[in-house]
Amino acid sequence: TTFLQYVVLVVQRNNEKLLNFKDDLPTVAKADKIYWDQCINELEEMETQLEIVRKLALHDANSKKNIYSLPKKKGAQEDYDSDNLNIDEDMSLEEEVSLLRSTKIGMFALGAIKKV
């Protein structure tokens, strides 16, 4: 299903007179090439990336407040990744937002999450 086909289905259910909107918009034909599944997949990928940015921002804010402690590694060969940032899972939403607001990366993450 393309995005345009999805829009047409919704319009048919609600108000068929709106089906003539393509005459008013010269770029509607371009929407015929955009697939809904692709939009959903890209949105999910963006949400995943924003979650990583949120974790990094919390890590940065915790580091600046000197509350961050490095995760204990089992071996020297273990890779360091965003899942090992040792973010306090018991942190309230208000505490998390406050920490995110204390850094530029956090402010970016909050703004992006709000828009997505």
Residue pairs with C-beta under 8 A, 6 or more apart in sequence:
1 35
1 36
1 37
2 31
2 32
2 33
2 34
2 35
2 36
3 31
3 34
3 35
3 36
3 39
4 28
4 31
4 32
4 34
5 36
6 36
7 31
8 19
11 18
11 19
11 21
12 19
21 28
22 28
22 29
43 116
46 116
47 116
50 109
50 112
50 113
50 116
52 82
53 105
53 108
53 109
53 112
54 100
54 106
54 109
54 113
55 82
55 85
55 87
56 82
56 85
56 105
57 99
57 100
57 103
57 105
57 106
57 108
57 109
58 85
58 87
58 96
58 99
58 100
58 106
59 68
59 85
59 87
60 103
60 105
60 106
61 99
61 100
61 102
61 103
61 106
62 68
62 87
62 88
62 99
64 102
64 103
65 99
65 102
68 86
69 86
70 86
71 84
71 85
71 86
73 80
91 99
97 110
99 106
100 106
100 107
100 109
100 110
101 107
101 110
